[in-house]
């Protein structure tokens, strides 16, 4: 299966690199062409001239983009060329937008899946991400066969939009947890506890210890604020959660 990828940001670049190493990637495209050309030089994968060019050389197209507006813009540009293709959007966007675009793809003879990711850029490099997939079950095997080349687990959640709902549940939990972790760490510092003791407490002894505290507590202690998942993206995801919660009439007092 020939795979094309659109969006060579922090996550998209690494996913593309994994697929290139597997010999699956036929072409890449990025809004800033220099980025695609850099990838092409490094991995020997063709930089497509545009959306039509990429679609013609791909059976399955992956998008990894920043927000609803970017996904909508790219998807609508792909729609004239979507017949007989599978579009897999790995971005985190609103389920409503994804379902709408999936319907348009189906009307044009194509198939679309939402496939957001749990994991950081480091996890992508290690092929340790989890991909949560929503879309038509009858085409899932084709999608899973590609995604497992860059992930430790690929999970079919349900119809279109359900992969995104699962991702939003995860990020709601993660956002509240990270805020609590930061507050607890700062409280301990103000009380006079040493940074190293707090790391040990939160990663070894606490009943709330987790892979997240194991990753982030040492960074808090060393004041390492390097980006692994940008705050602007978490804020965007939590804004989607709040919009969906209002629609579903689901009270969210901690994250509001």
Kinemage of the C-alpha trace (Angstrom):
@kinemage 1
@onewidth
@group {chain A} dominant
@subgroup {mainchain}
@vectorlist {calphas} color= white
{ca unk a 1} P 0.000 0.000 0.000
{ca unk a 2} L 1.321 3.437 -0.965
{ca unk a 3} L 1.091 5.965 1.867
{ca unk a 4} L 1.237 9.745 1.580
{ca unk a 5} L 1.546 12.051 4.583
{ca unk a 6} L 0.562 15.700 4.953
{ca unk a 7} L 1.849 17.761 7.875
{ca unk a 8} L 5.501 17.521 8.895
{ca unk a 9} L 5.304 19.121 12.320
{ca unk a 10} L 6.830 17.632 15.461
{ca unk a 11} L 4.592 14.543 15.418
{ca unk a 12} L 4.017 14.237 11.680
{ca unk a 13} L 7.729 14.273 10.885
{ca unk a 14} L 8.399 11.379 13.245
{ca unk a 15} L 5.436 9.341 12.034
{ca unk a 16} L 6.590 9.901 8.463
{ca unk a 17} L 10.132 8.846 9.395
{ca unk a 18} L 8.843 5.574 10.845
{ca unk a 19} L 6.768 4.840 7.753
{ca unk a 20} L 9.671 5.742 5.472
{ca unk a 21} L 11.871 3.278 7.348
{ca unk a 22} L 9.232 0.611 6.670
{ca unk a 23} L 9.249 1.393 2.953
{ca unk a 24} L 5.588 2.465 2.983
{ca unk a 25} L 5.862 6.203 2.345
{ca unk a 26} L 5.440 7.289 -1.272
{ca unk a 27} L 5.257 11.084 -0.825
{ca unk a 28} L 5.037 13.869 1.742
{ca unk a 29} L 3.573 17.362 1.620
{ca unk a 30} L 3.903 20.317 3.949
{ca unk a 31} L 2.510 23.835 3.730
{ca unk a 32} L 6.070 25.133 4.068
{ca unk a 33} L 7.729 23.386 1.146
{ca unk a 34} L 11.241 23.703 2.579
{ca unk a 35} L 10.220 21.337 5.363
{ca unk a 36} L 9.054 18.695 2.873
{ca unk a 37} L 12.227 19.100 0.832
{ca unk a 38} L 14.327 18.661 3.974
{ca unk a 39} L 12.462 15.433 4.743
{ca unk a 40} L 12.920 14.283 1.150
{ca unk a 41} L 16.678 14.795 1.300
{ca unk a 42} L 16.987 12.992 4.613
{ca unk a 43} L 14.737 10.001 3.941
{ca unk a 44} L 14.639 9.698 0.160
{ca unk a 45} L 10.870 10.192 -0.056
{ca unk a 46} L 9.452 12.435 -2.766
{ca unk a 47} L 8.123 15.863 -1.794
{ca unk a 48} L 4.775 16.153 -3.584
{ca unk a 49} L 3.992 19.278 -5.588
{ca unk a 50} L 0.505 19.606 -4.106
{ca unk a 51} L -2.546 17.787 -2.794
{ca unk a 52} L -3.548 16.288 -6.135
{ca unk a 53} L -0.014 15.081 -6.776
{ca unk a 54} L 0.180 13.420 -3.360
{ca unk a 55} L -3.261 11.830 -3.726
{ca unk a 56} L -2.413 10.356 -7.128
{ca unk a 57} L 0.645 8.614 -5.710
{ca unk a 58} L -1.078 7.327 -2.542
{ca unk a 59} L -3.649 4.687 -1.641
{ca unk a 60} L -3.844 5.881 1.964
{ca unk a 61} L -3.290 9.496 3.011
{ca unk a 62} L -2.356 10.469 6.570
{ca unk a 63} L -2.844 14.000 7.876
{ca unk a 64} L -1.310 15.274 11.123
{ca unk a 65} L -2.332 18.913 11.524
{ca unk a 66} L -2.857 21.518 14.220
{ca unk a 67} L -6.586 22.175 14.505
{ca unk a 68} L -10.073 21.976 12.979
{ca unk a 69} L -9.461 24.776 10.492
{ca unk a 70} L -6.274 23.203 9.144
{ca unk a 71} L -7.843 19.747 8.841
{ca unk a 72} L -10.946 21.117 7.146
{ca unk a 73} L -8.876 23.117 4.665
{ca unk a 74} L -6.639 20.180 3.720
{ca unk a 75} L -9.456 17.626 3.637
{ca unk a 76} L -11.583 19.773 1.334
{ca unk a 77} L -8.607 20.209 -0.997
{ca unk a 78} L -8.224 16.431 -1.078
{ca unk a 79} L -11.921 15.678 -1.642
{ca unk a 80} L -11.839 16.007 -5.467
{ca unk a 81} L -9.208 13.239 -5.475
{ca unk a 82} L -10.532 11.052 -2.629
{ca unk a 83} L -12.452 8.443 -4.647
{ca unk a 84} L -11.006 5.010 -3.938
{ca unk a 85} L -8.664 6.411 -1.278
{ca unk a 86} L -8.484 6.121 2.504
{ca unk a 87} L -7.891 9.332 4.471
{ca unk a 88} L -6.596 8.870 8.023
{ca unk a 89} L -6.566 12.047 10.097
{ca unk a 90} L -4.302 11.692 13.139
{ca unk a 91} L -4.938 15.247 14.373
{ca unk a 92} L -6.920 16.015 17.522
{ca unk a 93} L -9.962 17.992 16.389
{ca unk a 94} L -13.644 18.159 17.266
{ca unk a 95} L -15.565 14.931 16.595
{ca unk a 96} L -18.272 16.928 14.802
{ca unk a 97} L -15.806 18.287 12.245
{ca unk a 98} L -14.339 14.847 11.646
{ca unk a 99} L -17.749 13.196 11.210
{ca unk a 100} L -18.796 15.919 8.765
{ca unk a 101} L -15.654 15.445 6.662
{ca unk a 102} L -15.996 11.652 6.775
{ca unk a 103} L -19.501 12.004 5.373
{ca unk a 104} L -18.215 14.170 2.539
{ca unk a 105} L -15.466 11.650 1.773
{ca unk a 106} L -18.020 8.831 1.634
{ca unk a 107} L -20.223 10.821 -0.753
{ca unk a 108} L -17.224 11.160 -3.064
{ca unk a 109} L -16.334 7.471 -2.979
{ca unk a 110} L -13.607 7.627 -0.346
{ca unk a 111} L -13.221 6.544 3.262
{ca unk a 112} L -12.069 8.637 6.221
{ca unk a 113} L -10.919 7.637 9.703
{ca unk a 114} L -10.098 9.676 12.784
{ca unk a 115} L -6.960 8.266 14.428
{ca unk a 116} L -5.639 10.586 17.154
{ca unk a 117} L -2.556 9.647 19.123
{ca unk a 118} L -1.757 9.132 22.797
{ca unk a 119} L 1.931 9.834 23.368
{ca unk a 120} L 4.644 12.443 22.942
{ca unk a 121} L 7.113 13.009 20.142
{ca unk a 122} L 9.602 10.843 22.050
{ca unk a 123} L 7.042 8.030 22.110
{ca unk a 124} L 6.611 8.335 18.341
{ca unk a 125} L 10.351 7.908 17.862
{ca unk a 126} L 10.201 4.760 19.996
{ca unk a 127} L 7.066 3.567 18.181
{ca unk a 128} L 5.395 3.539 21.579
{ca unk a 129} L 2.307 5.640 20.841
{ca unk a 130} L -1.272 4.393 21.064
{ca unk a 131} L -3.561 5.226 18.135
{ca unk a 132} L -7.316 5.450 18.786
{ca unk a 133} L -9.270 4.767 15.611
{ca unk a 134} L -12.804 5.723 14.612
{ca unk a 135} L -14.319 4.840 11.256
{ca unk a 136} L -15.928 2.115 9.153
{ca unk a 137} L -15.049 -1.304 10.551
{ca unk a 138} L -14.924 -2.916 7.114
{ca unk a 139} L -11.841 -0.874 6.168
{ca unk a 140} L -10.120 -0.957 9.558
{ca unk a 141} L -7.709 -3.806 8.751
{ca unk a 142} L -6.071 -1.745 5.997
{ca unk a 143} L -5.638 1.219 8.317
{ca unk a 144} L -4.396 -0.880 11.222
{ca unk a 145} L -1.800 -2.522 9.002
{ca unk a 146} L -0.213 0.861 8.304
{ca unk a 147} L -0.566 2.456 11.735
{ca unk a 148} L 0.959 -0.456 13.626
{ca unk a 149} L 4.252 0.337 11.848
{ca unk a 150} L 4.541 3.491 13.963
{ca unk a 151} L 2.688 2.512 17.167
{ca unk a 152} L 2.809 0.036 20.032
{ca unk a 153} L -0.979 -0.321 19.972
{ca unk a 154} L -3.739 0.507 17.502
{ca unk a 155} L -7.219 0.383 19.046
{ca unk a 156} L -10.489 0.337 17.122
{ca unk a 157} L -12.934 2.396 19.205
{ca unk a 158} L -16.021 2.615 16.983
{ca unk a 159} L -17.585 4.638 14.150
{ca unk a 160} L -16.309 8.000 12.900
{ca unk a 161} L -15.687 10.408 15.763
{ca unk a 162} L -15.230 7.768 18.445
{ca unk a 163} L -11.436 7.758 18.213
{ca unk a 164} L -11.551 11.485 18.919
{ca unk a 165} L -13.925 11.079 21.857
{ca unk a 166} L -11.494 8.559 23.351
{ca unk a 167} L -8.589 10.974 22.847
{ca unk a 168} L -10.534 13.801 24.485
{ca unk a 169} L -11.272 11.593 27.496
{ca unk a 170} L -7.544 10.899 27.787
{ca unk a 171} L -6.542 14.550 27.489
{ca unk a 172} L -9.195 15.688 29.955
{ca unk a 173} L -7.729 13.249 32.475
{ca unk a 174} L -4.166 14.226 31.568
{ca unk a 175} L -4.807 17.966 31.769
{ca unk a 176} L -6.334 17.788 35.244
{ca unk a 177} L -3.613 15.385 36.399
{ca unk a 178} L -0.778 17.616 35.161
{ca unk a 179} L -2.269 20.656 36.888
{ca unk a 180} L -2.570 18.699 40.140
{ca unk a 181} L 0.988 17.390 39.802
{ca unk a 182} L 2.394 20.898 39.326
{ca unk a 183} L 0.396 22.283 42.256
{ca unk a 184} L 1.421 19.414 44.540
{ca unk a 185} L 5.087 19.836 43.627
{ca unk a 186} L 5.010 23.582 44.255
{ca unk a 187} L 3.165 23.086 47.555
{ca unk a 188} L 5.858 20.665 48.685
{ca unk a 189} L 8.622 23.098 47.750
{ca unk a 190} L 6.943 25.931 49.666
{ca unk a 191} L 6.690 23.630 52.691
{ca unk a 192} L 10.450 23.065 52.589
{ca unk a 193} L 10.612 19.586 51.083
{ca unk a 194} L 13.552 19.035 48.764
{ca unk a 195} L 13.003 18.672 45.012
{ca unk a 196} L 14.600 15.204 45.008
{ca unk a 197} L 12.386 14.003 47.855
{ca unk a 198} L 9.322 15.226 45.979
{ca unk a 199} L 10.454 13.329 42.876
{ca unk a 200} L 10.808 10.152 44.949
{ca unk a 201} L 7.473 10.740 46.663
{ca unk a 202} L 5.542 11.304 43.455
{ca unk a 203} L 7.226 8.591 41.383
{ca unk a 204} L 7.850 5.800 43.924
{ca unk a 205} L 5.615 6.117 46.967
{ca unk a 206} L 2.483 8.046 46.035
{ca unk a 207} L -0.737 6.131 45.435
{ca unk a 208} L -1.224 8.513 42.473
{ca unk a 209} L 2.138 7.743 40.840
{ca unk a 210} L 1.933 7.089 37.117
{ca unk a 211} L 4.018 7.143 33.935
{ca unk a 212} L 3.139 10.841 33.727
{ca unk a 213} L 4.508 11.650 37.187
{ca unk a 214} L 7.596 9.555 36.400
{ca unk a 215} L 8.158 11.670 33.296
{ca unk a 216} L 7.234 15.107 34.607
{ca unk a 217} L 8.278 15.201 38.287
{ca unk a 218} L 12.018 15.030 37.498
{ca unk a 219} L 11.533 17.795 34.942
{ca unk a 220} L 9.823 19.968 37.554
{ca unk a 221} L 12.732 19.353 39.924
{ca unk a 222} L 15.338 20.354 37.341
{ca unk a 223} L 13.195 23.176 35.909
{ca unk a 224} L 13.317 21.514 32.504
{ca unk a 225} L 10.420 23.127 30.666
{ca unk a 226} L 11.336 21.887 27.193
{ca unk a 227} L 8.285 21.207 25.046
{ca unk a 228} L 6.974 17.681 24.673
{ca unk a 229} L 3.339 18.641 24.202
{ca unk a 230} L 2.747 22.359 23.740
{ca unk a 231} L 0.394 24.054 26.196
{ca unk a 232} L -1.413 25.724 23.277
{ca unk a 233} L -2.349 22.284 21.946
{ca unk a 234} L -3.556 21.069 25.346
{ca unk a 235} L -5.618 24.244 25.693
{ca unk a 236} L -7.124 23.647 22.248
{ca unk a 237} L -8.007 20.064 23.181
{ca unk a 238} L -9.603 21.107 26.470
{ca unk a 239} L -11.625 23.788 24.689
{ca unk a 240} L -13.000 21.042 22.429
{ca unk a 241} L -13.795 18.999 25.553
{ca unk a 242} L -15.736 21.919 27.027
{ca unk a 243} L -17.698 22.432 23.802
{ca unk a 244} L -18.600 18.747 23.650
{ca unk a 245} L -19.442 18.667 27.362
{ca unk a 246} L -21.911 21.523 26.945
{ca unk a 247} L -23.529 19.717 24.026
{ca unk a 248} L -23.688 16.423 25.944
{ca unk a 249} L -24.754 18.158 29.179
{ca unk a 250} L -21.833 16.497 30.975
{ca unk a 251} L -20.692 18.486 34.046
{ca unk a 252} L -16.905 18.957 34.216
{ca unk a 253} L -16.228 20.989 37.373
{ca unk a 254} L -12.490 20.244 37.613
{ca unk a 255} L -11.528 21.111 34.053
{ca unk a 256} L -13.903 24.034 33.468
